[in-house]
Amino acid sequence: ESWDQMEWQPDEQGLQQVLHLLKDSQSPNTATQRAVQQKLEQLNQFPDFNNYLIFVLTRLKTEDEPTRSLSGLILKNNVKVHYQNFPPAVAHFINENISILYVLILVCLCSGILITTISTKGELQTWPELLPQLCNMLNSEDYNICEGSFGALQKICEDSSELLDSDALNRPLNIMIPKFLQFFKHCSPKIRSHAIACVNQFIIGRAQALMDNIDTFIESLFALAADEDSEVRKNVCRALVMLLEVRVDRLIPHMRSIVEYMLQRSQDPDENVALEACEFWLTLAEQPILTFLFYEAVPDNEQDIKPRFHKSRTVTLRHEGNEGEEGEESDEDDDDDDDSLSDWNLRKCSAAALDVLANVFRDELLPPLLPVLKELLFHPDWVVKESGILVLGAIAEGCMQDMVLYLPELIPHLIQCLCDKKALVRSIACWTLSRYAHWVVSQPPDSYLKPLMTELLKRILDSNKRVQEAACSAFATLEEEACTELVPYLSFILDTLVFAFSKYQHKNLLILYDAIGTLADSVGHHLNQPEYIQKLMPPLIQKWNELKDEDKDLFPLLECLSSVATALQSGFLPYCEPVYQRCVTLVQKNLAQAMMYNQHPDQYEAPDKDFMIVALDLLSGLAEGLGAHVEQLVTRSNVMTLIFQCMQDTMPEVRQSSFALLGDLTKACFLHVKPCIAEFLPVLGLNLNPEFISVCNNATWAIGEIAIQMGTEMQPFVALVLNNLVEIINRPNTPKTLLENTAITIGRLGYVCPQEVAPMLPQFVRPWCTSLRNIRDNEEKDSAFRGICVMIGVNPGGVVQDFIFFCDAVASWVNPKDDLRDMFYKILHGFKDQVGEDNWQQFSEQFPPLLKERLSACYGV
């Protein structure tokens, strides 16, 4: 029979069945949903099932929107999954009726979704008529068809911009882009807006068809610069921001007017337009050539520089804010706040723009800014004052050098603002002070550190949630800068942080954990005092007991405990058992869930592997903090089996954490690791892949730790890892940490198995020496250098070509242990005796003066 739309008629019973199914699938009940899925699978076996769907979508005006849309969505999924298997007749039918389908679907709720799916999944290649048809429909007299088609085209441009600019479709953009540009002049703002949005999809990819029309495009944008429609203005701003990244050469002649235009638009009555325009300054600052261009272009009229105030205000640049808690004295300025505390708004964007501009212009930004800033900072109206404090924080990084002159006056003023009666002033003062923490810490503690800390700690207990949050974040930054400077105040700090536990609600608790973890990282073993432990541990353990295994709030708590365990060392012993057990359980549950999911993805959810990652990290913290004491915990658990499974996980972060734990357990209680070495080392060898930097880094480090423990018994395993390590140390652009770790591990392998590693000396000794000359004297460096000396003993010829690098690396030691110094001495003198006095003179002529001096002073050569 013919498949013409007119002749194909649904069977009434079949139609009712399909409609019934569509109604059922809107049910929230999981069992019903599952039944629907099975039924759909069955119906998909019938060639004309899709015709029914099209019929419901296009013909049944009587049905409700959700049902018709749903039929469109199912059709969409079928096209996605089964299009290759459609009988030619059905594919033909869909093709024939596509334009009717379009118009109806566009009018339907699922506007564009279906077409886009067909266009991307059925691949635009199999639908040669699709784009020409849509482009023709733009010329329709019927406004709805024109607008609907543009909507669909915009979606296709968004989803398939790369495909549209490839040879695969024989370059439809050559026709599409000029066509879109014509519509920039259309009388309907909605269509002008679609047209710009379509072209905008091709800027970043520098589509050739757009580059050929770039001047027309830029002229057309300028023509729309003052369009009365805000959506059009927003798209114009967005286009100019992207052009700045891609074709700055074309904008330079117009730069002065663009800068003035963007200043106007940054104050657009429509906040979305203003926000797009404000992004311009962020992009501008990244353009290297603009600093030269710009000096005459910046209008320095004060009105242009003054920040403007908008309703949506948010403070810390980390999270969205929230209002005073119920039942607490809510701050009287809460009515000054708009509820729309969006994450990214004009105020933050302007602050970010000032931040990047300060980093470009550095101290040249200060002269025009200071008079304005002074007026703002000491302004009687709190809204103005608050914006001044934000500006002061935003320029901190770029203008630090010249700001130093003013800080002795400004910091006390900001500390006073921490007590302002307006919550927003208090919270922004926290943030801005944190941006100057480095300077505060560099001064004598009594001048600024002590008063700042005292006030910040009071703010951590503020009655307003947003101030608590800002103060806690700022305090964490201060801790990182101050480190052990905090030790004298530990008791006082802990009292505050512990009191905050009882006061804080959910969101701020997470920031509090961060502040406690950072404190532990910053003061280290100084925290290991009975009085501090008694303050800190009970509330942490109480939270630990309250949280369920599935609760994501465990993440920050586990991270915090990991820092605390590392800092407290043996002080953590009384708390270690339940913590250890729970971490092992979390890993075990997670692995089991992953296994079930892999076997039956339709019945089980995929696990959230972050639980496993943070649990492994906390186990590492315990191993590092407790050292040999962790042995009794390991004995009573199957942790080695779990590590072995985690080491083979598909997710790089899981492997990364498992290698860290393996290394820490190797150091703490090797007797449990040793029986597994034959299984573990091949897996470690497979992970020496620098594509995953952190995984590779941790695997490398663990191999080195294992080598030290194994000694000569490492011999059978050297071949599994050595070639990869030598390859990594010779790769260009390898990150510094990975190079250092690789060098240390090669040195350690050479120390325990010199016969196996020494023959390869010529292949790694040069990069080995250059990557270790810059690290401080420490245990790891010590064992690595012993290794290189032993290897040179076995294969002295292997170092001859690069001996100057060895000399340089030896000279980088400040005070090696006596026996290591002797090893260096013997090698240097051995080489000198071998080549003879004259040759040595010639050789050492190449030394930089400093190297010459050190070698002669320390080793008499």
Rosetta blueprint (number, residue, H / E / L):
1 E L
2 S L
3 W L
4 D L
5 Q L
6 M L
7 E L
8 W L
9 Q L
10 P L
11 D L
12 E H
13 Q H
14 G H
15 L H
16 Q H
17 Q H
18 V H
19 L H
20 H H
21 L H
22 L H
23 K H
24 D H
25 S L
26 Q L
27 S L
28 P L
29 N L
30 T H
31 A H
32 T H
33 Q H
34 R H
35 A H
36 V H
37 Q H
38 Q H
39 K H
40 L H
41 E H
42 Q H
43 L H
44 N L
45 Q L
46 F L
47 P L
48 D L
49 F H
50 N H
51 N H
52 Y H
53 L H
54 I H
55 F H
56 V H
57 L H
58 T H
59 R L
60 L L
61 K L
62 T L
63 E L
64 D L
65 E H
66 P H
67 T H
68 R H
69 S H
70 L H
71 S H
72 G H
73 L H
74 I H
75 L H
76 K H
77 N H
78 N H
79 V H
80 K H
81 V H
82 H H
83 Y H
84 Q H
85 N H
86 F L
87 P L
88 P H
89 A H
90 V H
91 A H
92 H H
93 F H
94 I H
95 N H
96 E H
97 N L
98 I H
99 S H
100 I H
101 L H
102 Y H
103 V H
104 L H
105 I H
106 L H
107 V H
108 C L
109 L L
110 C L
111 S L
112 G L
113 I H
114 L H
115 I H
116 T H
117 T H
118 I H
119 S H
120 T H
121 K H
122 G L
123 E L
124 L H
125 Q H
126 T H
127 W L
128 P L
129 E L
130 L H
131 L H
132 P H
133 Q H
134 L H
135 C H
136 N H
137 M H
138 L L
139 N L
140 S L
141 E L
142 D L
143 Y H
144 N H
145 I H
146 C H
147 E H
148 G H
149 S H
150 F H
151 G H
152 A H
153 L H
154 Q H
155 K H
156 I H
157 C H
158 E H
159 D H
160 S H
161 S H
162 E H
163 L H
164 L H
165 D L
166 S L
167 D H
168 A H
169 L H
170 N L
171 R L
172 P L
173 L H
174 N H
175 I H
176 M H
177 I H
178 P H
179 K H
180 F H
181 L H
182 Q H
183 F H
184 F H
185 K H
186 H L
187 C L
188 S L
189 P H
190 K H
191 I H
192 R H
193 S H
194 H H
195 A H
196 I H
197 A H
198 C H
199 V H
200 N H
201 Q L
202 F L
203 I L
204 I L
205 G L
206 R L
207 A L
208 Q H
209 A H
210 L H
211 M H
212 D H
213 N L
214 I H
215 D H
216 T H
217 F H
218 I H
219 E H
220 S H
221 L H
222 F H
223 A H
224 L L
225 A L
226 A L
227 D L
228 E L
229 D L
230 S H
231 E H
232 V H
233 R H
234 K H
235 N H
236 V H
237 C H
238 R H
239 A H
240 L H
241 V H
242 M H
243 L H
244 L H
245 E H
246 V H
247 R L
248 V H
249 D H
250 R H
251 L H
252 I H
253 P H
254 H H
255 M H
256 R H
257 S H
258 I H
259 V H
260 E H
261 Y H
262 M H
263 L H
264 Q H
265 R H
266 S L
267 Q L
268 D L
269 P L
270 D L
271 E H
272 N H
273 V H
274 A H
275 L H
276 E H
277 A H
278 C H
279 E H
280 F H
281 W H
282 L H
283 T H
284 L H
285 A H
286 E L
287 Q L
288 P L
289 I L
290 L H
291 T H
292 F H
293 L H
294 F H
295 Y L
296 E L
297 A L
298 V L
299 P L
300 D L
301 N L
302 E H
303 Q H
304 D H
305 I H
306 K L
307 P L
308 R L
309 F L
310 H L
311 K L
312 S L
313 R L
314 T L
315 V L
316 T L
317 L L
318 R L
319 H L
320 E L
321 G L
322 N L
323 E L
324 G L
325 E L
326 E L
327 G L
328 E L
329 E L
330 S L
331 D L
332 E H
333 D H
334 D H
335 D H
336 D H
337 D L
338 D L
339 D L
340 S L
341 L L
342 S L
343 D L
344 W L
345 N L
346 L H
347 R H
348 K H
349 C H
350 S H
351 A H
352 A H
353 A H
354 L H
355 D H
356 V H
357 L H
358 A H
359 N H
360 V H
361 F H
362 R H
363 D H
364 E H
365 L H
366 L H
367 P H
368 P H
369 L H
370 L H
371 P H
372 V H
373 L H
374 K H
375 E H
376 L H
377 L H
378 F L
379 H L
380 P L
381 D L
382 W H
383 V H
384 V H
385 K H
386 E H
387 S H
388 G H
389 I H
390 L H
391 V H
392 L H
393 G H
394 A H
395 I L
396 A L
397 E L
398 G L
399 C L
400 M H
401 Q H
402 D H
403 M H
404 V L
405 L L
406 Y L
407 L H
408 P H
409 E H
410 L H
411 I H
412 P H
413 H H
414 L H
415 I H
416 Q H
417 C H
418 L L
419 C L
420 D L
421 K L
422 K L
423 A H
424 L H
425 V H
426 R H
427 S H
428 I H
429 A H
430 C H
431 W H
432 T H
433 L H
434 S H
435 R H
436 Y L
437 A H
438 H H
439 W H
440 V H
441 V H
442 S H
443 Q L
444 P L
445 P L
446 D L
447 S L
448 Y L
449 L H
450 K H
451 P H
452 L H
453 M H
454 T H
455 E H
456 L H
457 L H
458 K H
459 R H
460 I H
461 L L
462 D L
463 S L
464 N L
465 K H
466 R H
467 V H
468 Q H
469 E H
470 A H
471 A H
472 C H
473 S H
474 A H
475 F H
476 A H
477 T H
478 L H
479 E H
480 E H
481 E H
482 A H
483 C H
484 T H
485 E H
486 L H
487 V H
488 P H
489 Y H
490 L H
491 S H
492 F H
493 I H
494 L H
495 D H
496 T H
497 L H
498 V H
499 F H
500 A H
501 F H
502 S H
503 K H
504 Y L
505 Q L
506 H H
507 K H
508 N H
509 L H
510 L H
511 I H
512 L H
513 Y H
514 D H
515 A H
516 I H
517 G H
518 T H
519 L H
520 A H
521 D H
522 S H
523 V H
524 G H
525 H H
526 H H
527 L H
528 N L
529 Q L
530 P H
531 E H
532 Y H
533 I H
534 Q H
535 K H
536 L H
537 M H
538 P H
539 P H
540 L H
541 I H
542 Q H
543 K H
544 W H
545 N H
546 E H
547 L L
548 K L
549 D L
550 E L
551 D L
552 K L
553 D L
554 L H
555 F H
556 P H
557 L H
558 L H
559 E H
560 C H
561 L H
562 S H
563 S H
564 V H
565 A H
566 T H
567 A H
568 L H
569 Q H
570 S H
571 G H
572 F H
573 L H
574 P H
575 Y H
576 C H
577 E H
578 P H
579 V H
580 Y H
581 Q H
582 R H
583 C H
584 V H
585 T H
586 L H
587 V H
588 Q H
589 K H
590 N H
591 L H
592 A H
593 Q H
594 A H
595 M H
596 M H
597 Y H
598 N H
599 Q H
600 H L
601 P L
602 D L
603 Q L
604 Y L
605 E L
606 A L
607 P L
608 D L
609 K L
610 D H
611 F H
612 M H
613 I H
614 V H
615 A H
616 L H
617 D H
618 L H
619 L H
620 S H
621 G H
622 L H
623 A H
624 E H
625 G H
626 L H
627 G H
628 A H
629 H H
630 V H
631 E H
632 Q H
633 L H
634 V H
635 T H
636 R L
637 S L
638 N L
639 V H
640 M H
641 T H
642 L H
643 I H
644 F H
645 Q H
646 C H
647 M L
648 Q L
649 D L
650 T L
651 M L
652 P H
653 E H
654 V H
655 R H
656 Q H
657 S H
658 S H
659 F H
660 A H
661 L H
662 L H
663 G H
664 D H
665 L H
666 T H
667 K H
668 A H
669 C L
670 F H
671 L H
672 H H
673 V H
674 K H
675 P H
676 C H
677 I H
678 A H
679 E H
680 F H
681 L H
682 P H
683 V H
684 L H
685 G H
686 L H
687 N L
688 L L
689 N L
690 P L
691 E L
692 F L
693 I H
694 S H
695 V H
696 C H
697 N H
698 N H
699 A H
700 T H
701 W H
702 A H
703 I H
704 G H
705 E H
706 I H
707 A H
708 I H
709 Q H
710 M H
711 G H
712 T H
713 E H
714 M H
715 Q H
716 P H
717 F H
718 V H
719 A H
720 L H
721 V H
722 L H
723 N H
724 N H
725 L H
726 V H
727 E H
728 I H
729 I H
730 N L
731 R L
732 P L
733 N L
734 T L
735 P L
736 K H
737 T H
738 L H
739 L H
740 E H
741 N H
742 T H
743 A H
744 I H
745 T H
746 I H
747 G H
748 R H
749 L H
750 G H
751 Y H
752 V H
753 C L
754 P H
755 Q H
756 E H
757 V H
758 A H
759 P H
760 M H
761 L H
762 P H
763 Q H
764 F H
765 V H
766 R H
767 P H
768 W H
769 C H
770 T H
771 S H
772 L H
773 R L
774 N L
775 I L
776 R L
777 D L
778 N L
779 E H
780 E H
781 K H
782 D H
783 S H
784 A H
785 F H
786 R H
787 G H
788 I H
789 C H
790 V H
791 M H
792 I H
793 G H
794 V H
795 N L
796 P H
797 G H
798 G H
799 V H
800 V H
801 Q H
802 D H
803 F H
804 I H
805 F H
806 F H
807 C H
808 D H
809 A H
810 V H
811 A H
812 S L
813 W L
814 V L
815 N L
816 P L
817 K L
818 D H
819 D H
820 L H
821 R H
822 D H
823 M H
824 F H
825 Y H
826 K H
827 I H
828 L H
829 H H
830 G H
831 F H
832 K H
833 D H
834 Q H
835 V H
836 G L
837 E H
838 D H
839 N H
840 W H
841 Q H
842 Q H
843 F H
844 S H
845 E H
846 Q L
847 F L
848 P L
849 P H
850 L H
851 L H
852 K H
853 E H
854 R H
855 L H
856 S H
857 A H
858 C H
859 Y H
860 G L
861 V L
